[in-house]
Amino acid sequence: MSDQPSHDKATAAWFQARQTVWQRLAERLPELEDRKAVSRETALSAMRLYPEIARDLAIARRIAPTGRLTRYLQQVYARMHRALFRKPWSFKQEVWRLFAHDAPDAAAQLWRHIASVTLGFLLSAFAGWWLVATYPELVGLFASEQMIKTVQGGELWTDDLLNVTPSSLLSVGIFTNNIVVTLTAVSLGVLYGLGTIYIIGLNGLMLGGVFAFTAQYGLSGRLFEFVAAHGFVELSIICIAGAIGFYVGEAIARPGHLTRIESFQRAFATGSKLLAVCAVFLVGAGLIEGYVSPDERFSLTMRLVIGLGYWVVFVLTLVGQPGRRR
Amino acid sequence: MQDALNIPSVTGVDLEYKIAGPGGRSYAYVVDWHIRILLTLAWYVLGSLIYSGGIAWVGSDDVGFQGFLFVVILPTVVIYFLYHPILEIAMQGRTPGKRIAGIRIVTQAGDLPGVGAILIRNVLRIVDSLPFVYAVGLAATMFTKQSVRIGDMAAGTLLVYEIQTDEGSIAQLQGDAIASLGLDQTELVRELLDRWPELAPETRSELGRKLLVRLGRSAAGGEEEIFSDLQSLLTGES
């Protein structure tokens, strides 16, 4: 039979002895949690106190499992744990690692998916072209009434765009829309890749169909001139987004030795690094589309130099530094 | 359904987090949604007042479209769509709604989520919000072991209840009382005294009387006497 009064006295003695330590620690916790403000002395003292608090928590859990002391020590212990075991983080280093290592690694890992989706995109673009070239009335599936009327009148809907909307506005609207389309293509990969296939197929059909329609009125050359500066990167990114979505869908459908959730998590983490770099390039493509593409002062040659030059930079970024370690 | 997340530590004492279920998550979301709408509307009104001296709409003839877009529309859209990711990054896995609901985002290892994880869980709101009013996300939280939505699954995060006990409540525990009553009984008395004003008079008298009897004290007298007896147990005056 346990001796309850002496046990309570021992508990009281322990409580009184430790109370000042907990109070001092509570005062220093905000400093410990502030990555920039924490001093070496506070960090070292927290490392010494961490096992002591663990022991205190174990005692409190044994005596009063649901009591406020246990809750309080649990909270202090969790805050110390998070502060002591957090990974070092530097914005500059993270950005450098993303562009120099993570995105190129992800691109290398996904190259088969990128190639397959690009092929699928090209095939659906060809199908769109064939459909509209063979059955011109089907253009209504891909273009609005207004667009069709403009083209039938011998003009492109992109003509005089700058007289209607300023470049800055165009750029913001364009890159926001492109980022949303890209994110949607990736996210819908969750539906076992089917959502992604739908988006890529639809975009391909639209591109082919619209080019076939403008060709019927002798305007496809001018349309190509319009898209030359921004289209290479933009279309590449749509294909990459599709590839990421497809990769995520495949990870869920065929998780291999992992659980479905683990496989999904791993695939999305890999794809998101590639996606982050693509989003940055989409902003650049949006700016080109707003400032260069609608401006008639840029010749086709200049547009091709800008478009292909930007695309080469994009591809080199995804390929990464030659000889880097993976 | 898993109730708690246990994180092993090098000390051998596990960290324990209670996992937030659909109820806690929905509560936080509803609070955040209202704050988000209020902030969005507030900026629209303020921006319009600053820009045009009154409430203006896009397309109003007297309002310059480009300037109006950059001063009013764009920040409004940014507040609405980036409310969650920006606040979750700035407040280290919390938002005002989550704070009110007492929950926080943590990783499966119990750490604070990084920027990447927060962005991933927010990008996948596109899927979680399908087909309307977060039906997919809500269903996922109901049927997954850790009550997570699709975005959390991808980011490797989950929502847990954050214990909020300040050191003031610990200072109220007295060593002398612990020596005579024991820690668990002292906490019980303290808990009842703290809740005393919130309880109905009959309930608090009844609870106080039962507690005094359990502690081997006399429980005669009215409500005020019971309160003072309980207080004296903590101060060691009895």
Contacts between the chains, C-beta under 8 A, distances in Angstrom:
chain1	res1	chain2	res2	distance
A	4	B	182	7.1
A	7	B	182	7.5
A	8	B	178	6.5
A	8	B	179	5.7
A	8	B	180	7.0
A	8	B	181	7.0
A	8	B	182	4.4
A	8	B	183	7.5
A	9	B	179	4.9
A	11	B	178	5.7
A	11	B	179	7.7
A	11	B	182	6.7
A	11	B	183	5.0
A	12	B	175	4.6
A	12	B	176	7.1
A	12	B	178	4.0
A	12	B	179	3.6
A	12	B	183	7.9
A	13	B	175	7.6
A	13	B	179	7.8
A	15	B	173	7.0
A	15	B	175	5.7
A	15	B	178	5.4
A	15	B	183	6.9
A	16	B	175	4.0
A	19	B	170	7.2
A	19	B	171	7.7
A	19	B	175	7.8
A	22	B	167	6.8
A	22	B	170	6.7
A	23	B	167	6.0
A	23	B	171	7.6
A	26	B	167	4.4
A	50	B	11	6.9
A	51	B	11	4.9
A	54	B	9	6.5
A	54	B	11	3.6
A	54	B	12	7.3
A	54	B	13	4.0
A	55	B	11	7.6
A	55	B	13	7.4
A	57	B	13	5.7
A	58	B	13	5.0
A	60	B	183	7.7
A	63	B	182	7.8
A	63	B	183	4.8
A	63	B	184	6.2
A	64	B	183	5.0
A	64	B	184	4.1
A	64	B	187	5.5
A	67	B	183	6.8
A	67	B	184	6.2
A	67	B	187	4.0
A	68	B	165	5.5
A	68	B	169	5.4
A	68	B	170	6.9
A	68	B	173	7.7
A	68	B	187	5.8
A	68	B	190	7.3
A	68	B	191	7.3
A	69	B	170	6.2
A	69	B	173	6.6
A	69	B	183	6.8
A	69	B	187	6.8
A	71	B	163	4.9
A	71	B	165	4.6
A	72	B	163	7.7
A	72	B	165	4.2
A	72	B	166	7.8
A	72	B	167	7.0
A	72	B	169	7.0
A	72	B	170	5.2
A	74	B	15	7.6
A	74	B	16	6.6
A	74	B	163	5.7
A	75	B	162	7.7
A	75	B	163	4.3
A	75	B	164	7.2
A	75	B	165	5.8
A	77	B	13	7.4
A	77	B	15	6.5
A	78	B	15	5.4
A	78	B	17	7.4
A	78	B	110	7.2
A	78	B	163	7.6
A	81	B	7	7.5
A	81	B	9	6.3
A	81	B	15	5.7
A	81	B	110	6.8
A	82	B	110	7.2
A	82	B	111	5.9
A	82	B	112	5.7
A	85	B	111	6.6
A	86	B	111	6.2
A	86	B	112	6.6
A	87	B	111	7.9
A	87	B	114	7.6
A	89	B	114	7.3
A	94	B	115	7.5
A	166	B	66	5.3
A	168	B	66	6.8
A	168	B	70	7.6
A	169	B	65	7.7
A	169	B	66	5.6
A	169	B	69	6.0
A	172	B	69	7.7
A	172	B	74	6.8
A	183	B	123	5.5
A	183	B	126	6.2
A	184	B	126	5.8
A	186	B	123	7.3
A	187	B	123	6.2
A	187	B	124	5.7
A	187	B	126	4.2
A	187	B	127	4.9
A	188	B	126	7.7
A	188	B	127	7.0
A	190	B	124	7.3
A	190	B	127	5.0
A	190	B	150	6.0
A	191	B	127	8.0
A	261	B	153	5.2
A	264	B	153	6.0
A	264	B	154	6.1
A	265	B	153	6.4
A	265	B	154	5.9
A	265	B	155	7.5
A	265	B	156	5.1
A	268	B	120	6.0
A	268	B	124	7.9
A	268	B	154	3.9
A	268	B	155	7.6
A	269	B	116	7.5
A	269	B	120	7.2
A	269	B	154	7.7
A	269	B	156	7.6
A	272	B	116	6.5
A	272	B	119	7.1
A	272	B	120	5.3
A	272	B	123	7.5
A	273	B	116	7.8
A	276	B	116	7.9
A	276	B	119	7.7
